[in-house]
Amino acid sequence: EELDHPGHTFDTICATETLEHVAPGHFNACLDNLVRMLKPTGNLIVTVPNRYPDSSYMEQKRDRWRWPAHHHFFSSLSLSYILGKYFSRIECFPHDDINPPAKGIYLICCCWKKK
C-alpha cells in the first residue's frame, strides 16, 4: 500500500512482522518508502520470521517462516544485507536468552545512520 506521509517525518518506524507479507515486486519500493519517511537521524526497527532458526524450533514445529501468506524469507545474513543498502549501523537482538540473534525464531534488528 502507498504510505503518503511526507519525507523525513518519523523518528522511528517499526516494521513488525510485515516485510515478509509485502507483495512480490513491491519489496524494494516498500523499503525505499519507509526509509524516505524517516528523519535523517531516525531509526528503523524490523522483525521478521527467521528462515533458519535453531533446530529446536523446527523439531517443535514452532518455526514461522513457511506460512502461506509469506512472500519473502529472511536469514540473519540476508536481512542485514538488505538493510545495509539503507543504513550504516544495524544491530540484531535475541528475542530470548537462550539463542543468539541469528538462531532465534524471529530476527529483530534496529537500524541507524541512514546512508
CYANA upper distance limits for C-alpha pairs under 8 A (distance plus 0.5 A):
  3 LEU  CA     33 ASN  CA      8.00
  5 HIS  CA      9 THR  CA      7.65
  5 HIS  CA     37 MET  CA      7.15
  6 PRO  CA     37 MET  CA      6.80
  7 GLY  CA     36 ARG  CA      5.77
  7 GLY  CA     37 MET  CA      4.76
  7 GLY  CA     38 LEU  CA      7.25
  7 GLY  CA     39 LYS  CA      7.98
  8 HIS  CA     36 ARG  CA      6.87
  8 HIS  CA     37 MET  CA      5.26
  8 HIS  CA     38 LEU  CA      5.18
  8 HIS  CA     39 LYS  CA      4.37
  8 HIS  CA     40 PRO  CA      7.08
  9 THR  CA     37 MET  CA      5.88
  9 THR  CA     38 LEU  CA      6.25
  9 THR  CA     39 LYS  CA      6.18
 10 PHE  CA     37 MET  CA      6.65
 10 PHE  CA     38 LEU  CA      5.32
 10 PHE  CA     39 LYS  CA      6.06
 10 PHE  CA     42 GLY  CA      7.25
 11 ASP  CA     38 LEU  CA      6.57
 11 ASP  CA     39 LYS  CA      6.14
 11 ASP  CA     41 THR  CA      7.61
 11 ASP  CA     42 GLY  CA      4.88
 11 ASP  CA     43 ASN  CA      6.92
 12 THR  CA     38 LEU  CA      7.28
 12 THR  CA     42 GLY  CA      5.98
 12 THR  CA     43 ASN  CA      5.43
 12 THR  CA     44 LEU  CA      6.21
 12 THR  CA     45 ILE  CA      7.90
 13 ILE  CA     34 LEU  CA      7.94
 13 ILE  CA     38 LEU  CA      7.64
 13 ILE  CA     43 ASN  CA      7.14
 13 ILE  CA     44 LEU  CA      5.48
 13 ILE  CA     45 ILE  CA      6.74
 14 CYS  CA     44 LEU  CA      6.44
 14 CYS  CA     45 ILE  CA      5.19
 14 CYS  CA     46 VAL  CA      6.53
 15 ALA  CA     19 LEU  CA      7.38
 15 ALA  CA     44 LEU  CA      7.98
 15 ALA  CA     45 ILE  CA      6.59
 15 ALA  CA     46 VAL  CA      5.35
 15 ALA  CA     47 THR  CA      7.00
 16 THR  CA     45 ILE  CA      8.00
 16 THR  CA     46 VAL  CA      6.12
 16 THR  CA     47 THR  CA      5.35
 16 THR  CA     48 VAL  CA      7.37
 17 GLU  CA     21 HIS  CA      8.47
 17 GLU  CA     46 VAL  CA      8.08
 17 GLU  CA     47 THR  CA      5.90
 17 GLU  CA     48 VAL  CA      5.46
 17 GLU  CA     49 PRO  CA      7.71
 18 THR  CA     22 VAL  CA      7.46
 18 THR  CA     47 THR  CA      8.32
 18 THR  CA     48 VAL  CA      7.64
 19 LEU  CA     27 PHE  CA      8.15
 19 LEU  CA     48 VAL  CA      7.34
 19 LEU  CA     72 HIS  CA      7.91
 20 GLU  CA     48 VAL  CA      7.11
 20 GLU  CA     49 PRO  CA      8.31
 20 GLU  CA     70 HIS  CA      5.64
 20 GLU  CA     71 HIS  CA      6.13
 20 GLU  CA     72 HIS  CA      5.12
 20 GLU  CA     73 PHE  CA      6.92
 21 HIS  CA     69 ALA  CA      6.79
 21 HIS  CA     70 HIS  CA      5.57
 21 HIS  CA     71 HIS  CA      6.12
 21 HIS  CA     72 HIS  CA      7.43
 22 VAL  CA     26 HIS  CA      7.05
 22 VAL  CA     27 PHE  CA      6.41
 22 VAL  CA     30 CYS  CA      8.15
 22 VAL  CA     71 HIS  CA      7.22
 22 VAL  CA     72 HIS  CA      8.09
 23 ALA  CA     27 PHE  CA      7.33
 23 ALA  CA     71 HIS  CA      7.11
 24 PRO  CA     71 HIS  CA      7.05
 24 PRO  CA     72 HIS  CA      8.47
 26 HIS  CA     30 CYS  CA      6.54
 27 PHE  CA     31 LEU  CA      6.92
 28 ASN  CA     32 ASP  CA      6.53
 29 ALA  CA     33 ASN  CA      6.57
 30 CYS  CA     34 LEU  CA      6.79
 31 LEU  CA     35 VAL  CA      6.64
 32 ASP  CA     36 ARG  CA      6.53
 33 ASN  CA     37 MET  CA      6.83
 34 LEU  CA     38 LEU  CA      7.21
 35 VAL  CA     44 LEU  CA      8.34
 35 VAL  CA     86 TYR  CA      7.86
 35 VAL  CA    114 LYS  CA      8.38
 38 LEU  CA     42 GLY  CA      5.83
 38 LEU  CA     43 ASN  CA      7.57
 38 LEU  CA     44 LEU  CA      8.41
 40 PRO  CA    113 LYS  CA      7.97
 40 PRO  CA    114 LYS  CA      6.78
 41 THR  CA    112 TRP  CA      7.75
 41 THR  CA    113 LYS  CA      6.77
 41 THR  CA    114 LYS  CA      7.57
 42 GLY  CA    112 TRP  CA      7.10
 42 GLY  CA    113 LYS  CA      7.91
 42 GLY  CA    114 LYS  CA      8.08
 43 ASN  CA    110 CYS  CA      7.36
 43 ASN  CA    111 CYS  CA      5.86
 43 ASN  CA    112 TRP  CA      5.28
 43 ASN  CA    113 LYS  CA      7.87
 43 ASN  CA    114 LYS  CA      8.42
 44 LEU  CA    110 CYS  CA      6.28
 44 LEU  CA    111 CYS  CA      5.61
 44 LEU  CA    112 TRP  CA      7.41
 45 ILE  CA    108 ILE  CA      7.98
 45 ILE  CA    109 CYS  CA      6.26
 45 ILE  CA    110 CYS  CA      4.98
 45 ILE  CA    111 CYS  CA      6.85
 46 VAL  CA    107 LEU  CA      8.33
 46 VAL  CA    108 ILE  CA      6.30
 46 VAL  CA    109 CYS  CA      5.72
 46 VAL  CA    110 CYS  CA      6.91
 47 THR  CA    106 TYR  CA      7.03
 47 THR  CA    107 LEU  CA      5.93
 47 THR  CA    108 ILE  CA      4.99
 47 THR  CA    109 CYS  CA      6.95
 48 VAL  CA     74 PHE  CA      7.74
 48 VAL  CA    106 TYR  CA      6.15
 48 VAL  CA    107 LEU  CA      5.89
 48 VAL  CA    108 ILE  CA      7.40
 49 PRO  CA     63 ASP  CA      8.33
 49 PRO  CA     64 ARG  CA      6.14
 49 PRO  CA     65 TRP  CA      5.70
 49 PRO  CA     73 PHE  CA      8.09
 49 PRO  CA     74 PHE  CA      7.57
 49 PRO  CA    105 ILE  CA      6.73
 49 PRO  CA    106 TYR  CA      4.93
 49 PRO  CA    107 LEU  CA      6.57
 50 ASN  CA     63 ASP  CA      8.33
 50 ASN  CA     64 ARG  CA      7.84
 50 ASN  CA     65 TRP  CA      6.71
 50 ASN  CA     73 PHE  CA      7.98
 50 ASN  CA     74 PHE  CA      6.31
 50 ASN  CA     75 SER  CA      6.17
 50 ASN  CA     76 SER  CA      7.78
 50 ASN  CA    102 ALA  CA      8.32
 50 ASN  CA    103 LYS  CA      8.12
 50 ASN  CA    104 GLY  CA      7.40
 50 ASN  CA    105 ILE  CA      5.97
 50 ASN  CA    106 TYR  CA      5.36
 50 ASN  CA    107 LEU  CA      5.98
 51 ARG  CA     64 ARG  CA      8.45
 51 ARG  CA     65 TRP  CA      5.95
 51 ARG  CA     73 PHE  CA      6.39
 51 ARG  CA     74 PHE  CA      5.88
 51 ARG  CA     75 SER  CA      5.81
 52 TYR  CA     75 SER  CA      6.56
 52 TYR  CA    102 ALA  CA      8.41
 52 TYR  CA    103 LYS  CA      7.23
 53 PRO  CA     57 TYR  CA      7.05
 53 PRO  CA     58 MET  CA      7.93
 53 PRO  CA     63 ASP  CA      7.60
 53 PRO  CA    102 ALA  CA      7.70
 53 PRO  CA    103 LYS  CA      4.98
 53 PRO  CA    104 GLY  CA      5.74
 53 PRO  CA    105 ILE  CA      5.62
 53 PRO  CA    106 TYR  CA      8.13
 54 ASP  CA     58 MET  CA      7.73
 54 ASP  CA     99 ASN  CA      8.00
 54 ASP  CA    103 LYS  CA      5.32
 54 ASP  CA    104 GLY  CA      6.79
 54 ASP  CA    105 ILE  CA      7.77
 55 SER  CA     59 GLU  CA      6.70
 56 SER  CA     60 GLN  CA      6.68
 57 TYR  CA     61 LYS  CA      6.47
 57 TYR  CA     62 ARG  CA      5.45
 57 TYR  CA     63 ASP  CA      5.90
 57 TYR  CA    105 ILE  CA      7.40
 58 MET  CA     62 ARG  CA      6.54
 58 MET  CA     63 ASP  CA      6.00
 62 ARG  CA    105 ILE  CA      8.37
 63 ASP  CA    105 ILE  CA      6.71
 64 ARG  CA    105 ILE  CA      7.66
 65 TRP  CA     70 HIS  CA      7.62
 65 TRP  CA     73 PHE  CA      7.10
 66 ARG  CA     70 HIS  CA      7.36
 74 PHE  CA     78 SER  CA      6.31
 74 PHE  CA     79 LEU  CA      6.24
 75 SER  CA     79 LEU  CA      6.56
 75 SER  CA    102 ALA  CA      7.99
 75 SER  CA    107 LEU  CA      8.32
 76 SER  CA     80 SER  CA      6.69
 76 SER  CA    101 PRO  CA      8.41
 76 SER  CA    102 ALA  CA      5.78
 76 SER  CA    107 LEU  CA      7.16
 77 LEU  CA     81 TYR  CA      6.62
 78 SER  CA     82 ILE  CA      6.65
 79 LEU  CA     83 LEU  CA      6.61
 80 SER  CA     84 GLY  CA      6.24
 80 SER  CA     90 ILE  CA      7.50
 81 TYR  CA     85 LYS  CA      7.41
 82 ILE  CA     86 TYR  CA      8.33
 83 LEU  CA     87 PHE  CA      6.68
 83 LEU  CA     90 ILE  CA      8.04
 83 LEU  CA    111 CYS  CA      8.10
 84 GLY  CA     88 SER  CA      6.87
 84 GLY  CA     89 ARG  CA      8.16
 84 GLY  CA     90 ILE  CA      7.75
 85 LYS  CA    115 LYS  CA      8.18
 86 TYR  CA    114 LYS  CA      6.31
 86 TYR  CA    115 LYS  CA      5.92
 87 PHE  CA    111 CYS  CA      6.65
 87 PHE  CA    112 TRP  CA      6.39
 87 PHE  CA    113 LYS  CA      5.95
 87 PHE  CA    114 LYS  CA      5.00
 87 PHE  CA    115 LYS  CA      5.82
 88 SER  CA    111 CYS  CA      8.27
 88 SER  CA    112 TRP  CA      7.09
 88 SER  CA    113 LYS  CA      5.81
 88 SER  CA    114 LYS  CA      6.81
 88 SER  CA    115 LYS  CA      6.77
 89 ARG  CA    111 CYS  CA      6.21
 89 ARG  CA    112 TRP  CA      5.68
 89 ARG  CA    113 LYS  CA      6.49
 90 ILE  CA    109 CYS  CA      7.12
 90 ILE  CA    110 CYS  CA      6.31
 90 ILE  CA    111 CYS  CA      4.98
 90 ILE  CA    112 TRP  CA      6.99
 91 GLU  CA    109 CYS  CA      5.99
 91 GLU  CA    110 CYS  CA      5.87
 91 GLU  CA    111 CYS  CA      6.97
 92 CYS  CA    101 PRO  CA      6.53
 92 CYS  CA    102 ALA  CA      8.47
 92 CYS  CA    107 LEU  CA      7.66
 92 CYS  CA    108 ILE  CA      6.03
 92 CYS  CA    109 CYS  CA      4.75
 92 CYS  CA    110 CYS  CA      6.95
 93 PHE  CA    100 PRO  CA      8.35
 93 PHE  CA    101 PRO  CA      5.67
 93 PHE  CA    107 LEU  CA      7.99
 93 PHE  CA    108 ILE  CA      5.96
 93 PHE  CA    109 CYS  CA      6.69
 94 PRO  CA     99 ASN  CA      7.21
 94 PRO  CA    100 PRO  CA      6.13
 94 PRO  CA    101 PRO  CA      4.56
 94 PRO  CA    102 ALA  CA      8.19
 94 PRO  CA    104 GLY  CA      6.92
 94 PRO  CA    107 LEU  CA      8.05
 94 PRO  CA    108 ILE  CA      7.40
 95 HIS  CA    101 PRO  CA      7.66
 95 HIS  CA    104 GLY  CA      7.04
 95 HIS  CA    105 ILE  CA      8.44
 95 HIS  CA    106 TYR  CA      7.56
 95 HIS  CA    107 LEU  CA      8.47
 95 HIS  CA    108 ILE  CA      7.79
 96 ASP  CA    104 GLY  CA      8.04
 99 ASN  CA    103 LYS  CA      6.20
 99 ASN  CA    104 GLY  CA      6.15
100 PRO  CA    104 GLY  CA      7.03
101 PRO  CA    107 LEU  CA      7.07
101 PRO  CA    108 ILE  CA      7.90
102 ALA  CA    107 LEU  CA      7.26
